[in-house]
Amino acid sequence: MAMQSPRFIVIGAGMAGILSAVKLAEAGFDDVVLYEKADRIGGTWRENTYPGVACDVPSHLYSYSFAPNPEWSHTFSPGPEIYSYLEDVVRLFGVDERIRYGTEVTRLEYDGGRWRVETADGGRDEADVVIAATGVLHHPRYPDIDGLDDFGGAVFHTARWDHSVSLEGARLGVVGTGSSAVQIVGAVVDTVDELRLFQRTAQWVLPVPNSPLTADDRARFREDPSVMREMREQLSKTFTEGFANAVVDKDSPQMKALEQMCHANLDGHVADPELRERLRPPYRAACKRLVISPNFYEAIQRPNAHLVTDGIERVEKAGVRTVDGTLHELDVLALATGFRVDRFMRPIDVVGRGGVSLDEAWAKRPSAYLSISIPEFPNLFMLNGPNGPVGNFSLIDVAELQFGYVMQLVEGIADGRWREVSARREAMEEFEAARVERAQNTVWVTGCRSWYLDDRGIPAVWPWSFDRFREEMSRPNLEHYDLIT
């Protein structure tokens, strides 16, 4: 018997959740609710509001294909602008009326052919299809440093920035040297009295200029959307060929070109030979996620900026004490220490067919067929799930392609061809084996520790080209799915 119109629950109203709501409406599905644990939309762009926050993918590429934005101010636009773009999309496409704010999903259980949903406020709901749009860079990772609670000043993670704390004339310590730390250093070095950057591992920095887009550019984009489309396609081509496909082939000429740019940036922009060597990573460029910055080296060479490479022994009331015995006196301590990237839907308690829990299924590590579907968890689809192309593409592009793929599986439910669809275990295991083998060809395994690596030291990301991903997403191979009619 054909199911008329499935009921959908989308978890999360960040970039991928908003996309899901728009696309489901476009496909004619109107029984859709988005559960959002916070009081407003935005996901990572709601949570990361630290000074200098921006996306490291060009804005015209980090936009929905169905909602190009002529108003971007820069090649890489600042976080608040991305956030208001998402708000505009929500308003424009009427997504808001489908969102339940302040409602955290705590449990999902597959029972009798439907997903039973429980929320933190005691609410219950059910759905035929669940889309987990829960994000990747989401659960802050706090460093294991003794004495953090003893600090006398303000201390917070960059994803929980406390804007009530003034940096004017302050002595600021930043722990970490990834993208967030680098963006903060460039943004606040002229505001603070003293800045100390505590570096455990040096990072390669790609010097991409962040050019402003002029009023003339914006007028041209508004008048002729095809100019914007062409720009997006050109950016996509450059980004894919020059960067995305480079990092998955560690010996490619593009990879060598990227490395040369990083080396030239360091050698050409840091005058003091001793500082230069402390900023020189001992591993290949792009082994860790490349940091993109037009001004980091300039900022760290300011007279009030200090790079601290001695390890941190502990935090004390007055500041940070390093292993050489020095006490670095501070007023504010910002933890730019990244995220727990293996959580995905968790801490939601997810129970699939036959009582199997997600924690059991993921006891070793998270995995999913094509990062979308998990065996024994029917009609549950993830956007930007485990082992997807998180490391080297625009996540908006990724989510759009994944959503197009998911919709083909959903249409089979809607028109009654099958009632349940989930990846076959053999398909997932074969995909995983091929992925692990292919990962050996990427730059991510060339000798560094990074957040891409799982417990085995294997990059938990898509190791093939973007063209291969696009092709894979164009049409599901139904032989790789358990289809129950």
Number of C-alpha atoms within 10 A of each C-alpha: 9 12 14 11 16 18 18 23 26 27 26 30 31 22 24 29 29 25 22 30 26 19 18 16 15 11 10 9 17 15 14 20 21 27 20 24 20 17 10 16 24 25 25 19 22 18 15 20 20 22 19 18 21 22 18 18 20 20 23 24 24 22 22 18 14 11 13 21 20 19 17 22 17 17 19 23 23 20 20 16 17 22 19 14 20 24 17 14 20 22 12 12 16 14 22 20 11 19 24 18 17 15 21 20 23 19 18 25 20 24 14 8 14 19 27 19 19 20 18 13 11 10 12 13 12 18 21 23 23 25 22 23 27 26 25 20 18 19 18 17 16 15 14 8 12 12 13 19 12 13 19 16 15 15 20 15 22 25 25 16 17 15 10 7 13 13 17 12 12 16 19 28 26 26 22 21 22 22 21 23 28 26 22 19 26 19 18 18 21 16 13 18 15 22 26 23 21 23 21 14 18 17 25 28 29 23 18 15 13 15 12 13 16 13 11 9 16 17 12 15 19 16 11 12 14 12 15 20 16 11 15 20 14 13 17 21 13 12 19 18 16 16 19 24 22 24 29 25 21 21 13 14 12 18 23 16 14 19 18 13 18 24 18 13 17 19 15 11 15 17 13 10 10 9 14 15 14 15 21 17 15 14 16 20 27 27 21 23 19 21 23 22 18 17 19 21 22 12 20 22 17 13 10 15 20 17 16 18 15 15 13 21 17 18 21 19 15 15 23 25 18 18 12 10 11 12 17 17 17 22 21 22 24 23 24 26 20 23 17 15 19 22 19 22 20 14 12 17 15 22 22 21 15 10 13 15 18 20 16 11 18 13 9 11 15 19 22 24 25 26 22 24 25 28 22 23 25 26 27 25 26 27 27 25 30 25 25 25 24 18 23 24 20 22 22 18 17 20 24 20 18 26 24 17 18 22 17 14 23 22 15 18 25 20 15 16 17 19 21 23 26 23 24 19 17 13 19 21 14 12 16 17 12 12 20 18 12 15 21 17 17 22 24 30 20 16 13 18 15 14 16 20 17 18 9 9 15 16 23 27 23 24 30 19 18 19 12 12 18 15 11 15 19 14 13 17 10 13 10 15 23 18 19 12 12
